Amino acid sequence: MLANLRLKKNEERRIKQGHVWVYSNEVDTQITPLKDFEPGQQVIIEASNGKPLGMGYVNPKTLICARILSRSAKLELNLKFLKKRFQEAQVLREIQFDEPFYRLIFGDSDGLPGLVVDRFGDVFSVQITTAGMEAVKDDIMQVIINLYQPQAIVFKNDVASRELEGLPLYEKVVYGELPEQLTITENDTQFAIPVEHGQKTGWFYDHRISRQKLQGLAKDKTVLDVFSYLGGWGVAAANAGAAEVTCVDASEFALDGVDQNAQLNGLSERVVTIQGNAFDVMNALKTEGHKFDVVVVDPPAFIKRKKDFKKGFEAYRRINELAMRLLNKDGILISASCSHHLSRDDLLKAVQSASRHIDRNVQLFDQGHQGPDHPVHPAIPETEYIKTLFFRVSQSW
């Protein structure tokens, strides 16, 4: 029998509208003191009148102190529950993708808050960010084994958000053996994925559709890919016929990956790399008189917290201004953001502000969203974070 977590009067409204997060200040701590719960403990969330709102798990140490897993108070988070959610997620991915390369589980959007699973063929990269999912990590591993007979499962639990949940950081192959080289296919391009030592889960599937749009624009063009990581944009552009691609990243490890991926696709002669701070490298390229037909800026989140908005917005404005200065006449700027706190309209404003500062005209002619393996939960705006804007940049009219 699960314990109950009761909300204060009128605090159930947001939950009834579909959200699945409960904040600590919404809990009636007179009736259900948070200190009485263990991190990750499963609970029945109740309205102030005692009516069940659903089943979830709790962590008394965090601002988001509970997350709802099901509107049924009769279920529990166990092997059977996880298997059903995995199977439901699999159906959605099979509708969209012919090959087994995608984000299989996207947290709240797939009814498993605190869990992300990326699939690289027979290798699964798992990221757990909440105490509730950590408590059932053995069941998560077992479900993947039962459903997919994987070659390897890697737990990539080295993200800082785990510390907020009181969880240790670690990265470990928990099942099987990783192949010497793990290769995926995306947009008819091959990429070697460093699951163990790469960023996040090893790869960013979320921009897949926008990178495909770039491929349609890249033939015979010179392309600059800024914040390139493993060359997801740049190598794909080269494979679609770009004349020359320059990838910029601060990480030597990432650029070694670009070189490997260029070689993997027989593109080494058309892909070059530059290591360094993106702002410094772009300024140096401008000073040296370099120009490109297409510039892609896909930075890490410049705005990680709401209070960082002003500083982060200026960073987006500056990086887009530098990108425009490096474009040939009627060049194409592809500006992306993964900051949830920067809306699509805010990114558009940043680009517009940058264009006016250097007397350029911009025309927004296409837009991109996160891929279909990153579904959006309509009641949780935080699940929609990727935005990509495609501009033609010309001299001011």
C-alpha positions as CSV (number, residue, x, y, z in Angstrom):
1,M,0.0,0.0,0.0
2,L,1.5,3.3,-1.1
3,A,1.6,6.3,1.3
4,N,-0.4,9.4,0.5
5,L,0.9,12.9,-0.4
6,R,-1.8,15.5,0.0
7,L,-1.9,18.9,-1.7
8,K,-3.2,22.2,-0.2
9,K,-6.6,23.5,-1.1
10,N,-6.8,24.6,-4.8
11,E,-3.3,23.4,-5.6
12,E,-4.6,20.5,-7.7
13,R,-5.8,22.8,-10.6
14,R,-2.6,22.6,-12.6
15,I,-2.4,18.9,-12.1
16,K,-6.0,18.4,-13.3
17,Q,-5.1,20.4,-16.4
18,G,-2.4,17.8,-17.3
19,H,0.8,18.8,-15.6
20,V,2.7,16.1,-13.7
21,W,4.9,18.1,-11.4
22,V,4.2,18.9,-7.8
23,Y,6.1,21.7,-6.1
24,S,7.0,21.5,-2.4
25,N,5.0,24.7,-1.5
26,E,1.9,23.0,-2.9
27,V,2.0,20.1,-0.4
28,D,-0.1,20.2,2.8
29,T,2.8,19.5,5.2
30,Q,0.5,19.6,8.2
31,I,-1.3,16.4,7.0
32,T,1.6,14.8,5.0
33,P,5.0,16.2,6.3
34,L,7.6,16.0,3.5
35,K,10.2,14.9,6.0
36,D,8.3,11.7,6.5
37,F,9.1,10.5,2.9
38,E,12.3,8.9,1.5
39,P,13.8,10.2,-1.8
40,G,12.3,8.2,-4.6
41,Q,9.4,6.8,-2.5
42,Q,6.3,6.0,-4.5
43,V,3.1,7.7,-3.4
44,I,-0.5,8.4,-4.1
45,I,-0.9,12.2,-4.8
46,E,-4.2,13.5,-3.3
47,A,-6.2,16.7,-3.7
48,S,-7.0,18.6,-0.5
49,N,-10.3,16.7,-0.1
50,G,-8.4,13.3,-0.2
51,K,-9.5,12.4,-3.7
52,P,-6.6,10.6,-5.5
53,L,-5.0,12.5,-8.4
54,G,-2.6,9.8,-9.4
55,M,0.4,7.7,-8.6
56,G,4.0,9.0,-8.6
57,Y,7.1,9.4,-6.6
58,V,8.4,11.9,-4.2
59,N,11.7,13.6,-3.2
60,P,11.3,15.8,-0.1
61,K,14.7,17.5,-0.8
62,T,13.8,19.1,-4.1
63,L,11.7,22.0,-5.3
64,I,9.8,19.7,-7.7
65,C,9.0,17.3,-4.8
66,A,6.8,14.9,-6.7
67,R,6.1,13.7,-10.2
68,I,3.0,11.9,-11.4
69,L,3.4,8.7,-13.4
70,S,-0.2,7.7,-13.9
71,R,-3.7,9.1,-13.2
72,S,-4.6,5.7,-11.8
73,A,-3.9,5.3,-8.1
74,K,-4.0,1.5,-8.5
75,L,-0.7,1.2,-10.4
76,E,2.9,1.0,-9.1
77,L,6.2,1.8,-10.8
78,N,7.5,-1.6,-11.4
79,L,8.8,-3.9,-14.2
80,K,5.3,-4.3,-15.7
81,F,4.6,-0.6,-15.6
82,L,8.0,0.2,-17.2
83,K,7.5,-2.4,-19.9
84,K,4.2,-1.0,-21.0
85,R,5.6,2.6,-21.2
86,F,8.6,1.4,-23.2
87,Q,6.3,-0.5,-25.6
88,E,4.1,2.6,-26.1
89,A,7.2,4.7,-26.8
90,Q,8.5,2.1,-29.3
91,V,5.3,2.3,-31.3
92,L,5.6,6.0,-31.8
93,R,9.3,5.7,-32.9
94,E,8.5,2.9,-35.4
95,I,5.9,5.2,-37.0
96,Q,8.7,7.7,-37.8
97,F,11.9,5.8,-38.2
98,D,13.0,2.8,-40.3
99,E,16.3,2.3,-38.5
100,P,16.9,1.8,-34.8
101,F,18.6,5.1,-34.2
102,Y,16.5,7.5,-32.1
103,R,15.6,8.8,-28.6
104,L,13.4,5.9,-27.3
105,I,12.3,7.5,-24.0
106,F,12.0,11.3,-23.5
107,G,11.1,11.7,-19.9
108,D,7.7,13.3,-19.1
109,S,6.6,13.2,-22.7
110,D,6.7,9.4,-22.6
111,G,5.2,9.1,-19.2
112,L,8.5,8.3,-17.5
113,P,9.7,11.6,-15.8
114,G,13.4,11.5,-15.0
115,L,14.3,9.0,-17.6
116,V,16.0,9.4,-21.0
117,V,17.0,6.5,-23.2
118,D,18.8,6.9,-26.5
119,R,19.0,3.9,-28.9
120,F,22.0,3.4,-31.0
121,G,21.0,0.1,-32.7
122,D,21.7,-2.6,-30.1
123,V,23.4,-0.2,-27.7
124,F,21.2,1.8,-25.2
125,S,22.4,4.9,-23.4
126,V,20.3,5.6,-20.3
127,Q,20.2,8.8,-18.3
128,I,18.4,9.0,-14.9
129,T,17.9,12.4,-13.3
130,T,15.5,11.7,-10.4
131,A,15.5,9.6,-7.2
132,G,12.3,8.0,-8.3
133,M,13.8,6.5,-11.4
134,E,17.1,5.7,-9.6
135,A,15.1,3.5,-7.3
136,V,14.0,1.3,-10.2
137,K,17.2,1.4,-12.3
138,D,17.5,-2.4,-12.1
139,D,14.0,-2.8,-13.5
140,I,14.8,-0.3,-16.3
141,M,17.8,-2.3,-17.3
142,Q,15.8,-5.5,-17.1
143,V,13.1,-4.1,-19.4
144,I,15.6,-3.1,-22.0
145,I,17.2,-6.6,-21.8
146,N,13.8,-8.3,-22.1
147,L,12.5,-6.2,-25.0
148,Y,15.6,-5.6,-27.1
149,Q,18.3,-8.2,-26.2
150,P,20.9,-5.4,-26.3
151,Q,24.6,-5.7,-27.0
152,A,25.3,-3.1,-24.3
153,I,23.5,-0.7,-21.8
154,V,25.4,2.3,-20.6
155,F,24.2,4.4,-17.6
156,K,25.2,8.0,-18.4
157,N,24.4,9.4,-15.0
158,D,27.0,12.1,-14.9
159,V,24.7,15.2,-15.3
160,A,24.7,18.0,-12.7
161,S,20.9,17.8,-12.2
162,R,21.3,14.6,-10.3
163,E,23.1,16.4,-7.5
164,L,19.9,18.4,-6.9
165,E,18.2,15.1,-6.3
166,G,20.9,14.0,-3.9
167,L,22.2,11.4,-6.3
168,P,25.8,10.5,-7.1
169,L,27.3,11.1,-10.5
170,Y,28.6,8.1,-12.4
171,E,29.0,6.6,-15.8
172,K,29.1,2.8,-16.2
173,V,28.5,0.0,-18.7
174,V,25.9,-2.0,-16.7
175,Y,25.2,-4.7,-19.2
176,G,27.2,-6.4,-22.1
177,E,30.2,-4.9,-23.8
178,L,30.4,-1.7,-25.9
179,P,31.7,-2.4,-29.5
180,E,35.0,-0.8,-30.3
181,Q,33.2,1.5,-32.7
182,L,29.5,2.3,-32.5
183,T,28.1,3.8,-35.7
184,I,24.7,5.2,-36.5
185,T,23.1,6.4,-39.7
186,E,21.3,9.8,-39.7
187,N,20.1,11.5,-42.9
188,D,22.0,9.0,-45.0
189,T,25.2,10.0,-43.1
190,Q,27.3,7.7,-40.8
191,F,28.5,8.9,-37.4
192,A,30.7,7.2,-34.9
193,I,29.2,7.8,-31.4
194,P,31.4,8.0,-28.3
195,V,28.7,6.8,-25.8
196,E,31.1,6.4,-22.9
197,H,32.9,9.8,-23.0
198,G,30.6,11.9,-25.3
199,Q,28.4,14.8,-24.2
200,K,25.0,13.9,-22.6
201,T,24.0,10.5,-23.9
202,G,26.7,10.6,-26.7
203,W,24.7,12.1,-29.5
204,F,22.0,14.8,-30.1
205,Y,19.1,13.4,-32.1
206,D,17.0,16.4,-31.4
207,H,18.1,18.5,-34.5
208,R,17.8,15.6,-36.9
209,I,15.0,17.2,-39.0
210,S,16.7,20.6,-39.2
211,R,20.0,19.0,-40.2
212,Q,18.1,17.3,-43.1
213,K,16.8,20.8,-44.1
214,L,20.4,22.0,-44.2
215,Q,21.4,19.2,-46.5
216,G,18.8,20.5,-49.0
217,L,20.6,23.8,-49.0
218,A,24.2,22.8,-48.9
219,K,25.2,21.5,-52.4
220,D,28.3,23.3,-53.7
221,K,28.2,25.8,-50.7
222,T,30.9,26.7,-48.2
223,V,29.5,25.9,-44.7
224,L,30.7,27.0,-41.2
225,D,29.4,24.8,-38.4
226,V,29.9,26.6,-35.1
227,F,29.7,24.5,-31.8
228,S,29.9,21.5,-34.0
229,Y,30.4,18.7,-31.5
230,L,30.9,15.6,-33.7
231,G,29.8,17.3,-36.9
232,G,26.1,16.5,-36.9
233,W,25.4,19.6,-39.1
234,G,28.7,20.0,-40.9
235,V,29.5,16.4,-41.9
236,A,25.8,15.9,-43.0
237,A,26.2,19.1,-45.1
238,A,29.4,17.8,-46.7
239,N,27.7,14.4,-47.4
240,A,25.0,16.4,-49.2
241,G,27.5,18.0,-51.5
242,A,28.8,21.1,-49.7
243,A,32.1,22.2,-51.4
244,E,33.9,22.8,-48.1
245,V,32.8,22.6,-44.4
246,T,34.6,24.2,-41.4
247,C,33.7,22.8,-38.0
248,V,34.4,24.9,-34.9
249,D,34.4,23.6,-31.3
250,A,36.2,24.2,-28.0
251,S,36.7,20.5,-27.5
252,E,39.6,18.6,-29.0
253,F,37.8,15.4,-28.3
254,A,34.7,16.6,-30.3
255,L,36.8,17.7,-33.3
256,D,38.7,14.3,-33.3
257,G,35.1,12.9,-33.7
258,V,34.5,15.3,-36.6
259,D,37.6,14.1,-38.3
260,Q,36.6,10.5,-37.7
261,N,33.1,11.0,-39.1
262,A,34.4,12.9,-42.1
263,Q,36.7,9.9,-42.8
264,L,33.9,7.4,-42.2
265,N,31.9,9.1,-45.0
266,G,34.8,9.6,-47.4
267,L,34.7,13.4,-46.9
268,S,38.0,14.2,-45.2
269,E,39.2,16.4,-48.1
270,R,36.1,18.7,-47.7
271,V,35.9,19.0,-43.9
272,V,38.3,21.0,-41.8
273,T,38.3,21.8,-38.1
274,I,39.3,24.7,-35.8
275,Q,39.6,24.3,-32.1
276,G,38.8,27.3,-29.8
277,N,36.2,29.5,-28.2
278,A,33.5,30.1,-30.8
279,F,33.4,33.9,-30.3
280,D,37.2,34.2,-30.6
281,V,37.4,31.9,-33.6
282,M,34.6,33.8,-35.4
283,N,36.3,37.1,-34.7
284,A,39.6,35.8,-36.1
285,L,37.9,34.4,-39.2
286,K,36.3,37.8,-39.8
287,T,39.6,39.6,-39.3
288,E,41.3,37.3,-41.8
289,G,38.6,38.0,-44.3
290,H,36.9,34.5,-44.5
291,K,33.4,34.3,-45.8
292,F,30.9,31.4,-46.1
293,D,27.7,30.7,-48.0
294,V,26.0,29.1,-44.9
295,V,26.7,29.6,-41.2
296,V,25.2,27.3,-38.6
297,V,25.2,28.4,-34.9
298,D,23.9,25.7,-32.6
299,P,25.3,26.7,-29.2
300,P,24.8,25.0,-25.8
301,A,22.1,26.6,-23.6
302,F,23.2,30.2,-23.0
303,I,20.2,30.6,-20.6
304,K,20.1,27.7,-18.1
305,R,18.1,29.6,-15.5
306,K,15.5,32.3,-15.9
307,K,17.6,34.8,-14.0
308,D,20.3,34.4,-16.7
309,F,18.0,35.7,-19.4
310,K,19.5,39.1,-20.0
311,K,23.1,37.9,-20.2
312,G,22.1,34.9,-22.3
313,F,20.0,36.9,-24.7
314,E,23.0,39.2,-25.4
315,A,25.1,36.1,-26.1
316,Y,22.6,34.9,-28.7
317,R,22.6,38.3,-30.2
318,R,26.4,38.5,-30.4
319,I,26.9,35.0,-31.8
320,N,24.3,35.7,-34.6
321,E,25.9,39.1,-35.4
322,L,29.3,37.4,-35.8
323,A,27.7,34.7,-38.0
324,M,26.1,37.4,-40.3
325,R,29.5,39.2,-40.6
326,L,31.0,35.9,-41.9
327,L,28.3,35.4,-44.6
328,N,28.7,36.0,-48.3
329,K,26.1,38.1,-50.1
330,D,22.7,36.5,-49.8
331,G,24.1,33.9,-47.5
332,I,22.1,31.6,-45.2
333,L,22.1,31.8,-41.4
334,I,20.8,28.8,-39.5
335,S,20.3,29.9,-35.9
336,A,19.4,27.3,-33.2
337,S,18.8,27.3,-29.5
338,C,18.2,24.6,-26.9
339,S,17.5,27.0,-24.1
340,H,14.0,26.5,-22.8
341,H,14.0,30.0,-21.3
342,L,14.6,31.5,-24.8
343,S,11.4,31.3,-26.8
344,R,11.2,31.1,-30.5
345,D,10.1,34.8,-30.6
346,D,13.1,35.7,-28.4
347,L,15.5,34.0,-30.7
348,L,13.9,35.9,-33.6
349,K,14.3,39.1,-31.7
350,A,18.0,38.4,-31.0
351,V,18.7,37.8,-34.8
352,Q,16.7,40.9,-35.8
353,S,18.6,43.0,-33.2
354,A,21.9,41.7,-34.5
355,S,20.9,42.4,-38.1
356,R,20.0,46.0,-37.4
357,H,23.2,46.6,-35.5
358,I,25.3,45.8,-38.6
359,D,22.8,47.1,-41.2
360,R,21.7,43.7,-42.6
361,N,18.3,42.5,-43.8
362,V,17.1,39.1,-42.7
363,Q,14.3,37.0,-44.1
364,L,13.0,34.1,-42.1
365,F,12.2,31.4,-44.7
366,D,12.0,28.2,-42.7
367,Q,11.8,26.9,-39.2
368,G,12.8,23.7,-37.4
369,H,11.6,21.9,-34.3
370,Q,12.9,19.0,-32.2
371,G,12.6,15.6,-33.9
372,P,9.5,13.4,-33.5
373,D,11.5,11.2,-31.0
374,H,11.3,14.2,-28.7
375,P,7.5,14.5,-28.4
376,V,6.1,17.5,-26.6
377,H,3.7,17.1,-23.6
378,P,1.1,19.8,-24.2
379,A,0.8,20.6,-20.5
380,I,4.5,20.8,-19.9
381,P,6.1,23.7,-21.8
382,E,9.5,22.5,-20.6
383,T,9.4,19.5,-22.9
384,E,9.6,21.8,-26.0
385,Y,13.0,23.3,-26.0
386,I,14.5,23.1,-29.5
387,K,14.0,25.9,-32.0
388,T,15.8,26.5,-35.3
389,L,15.4,29.5,-37.6
390,F,16.6,29.6,-41.3
391,F,17.3,33.1,-42.7
392,R,18.5,34.7,-45.9
393,V,20.9,37.5,-45.0
394,S,21.3,40.4,-47.4
395,Q,22.4,44.0,-47.4
396,S,19.9,46.4,-45.9
397,W,17.1,47.4,-48.3
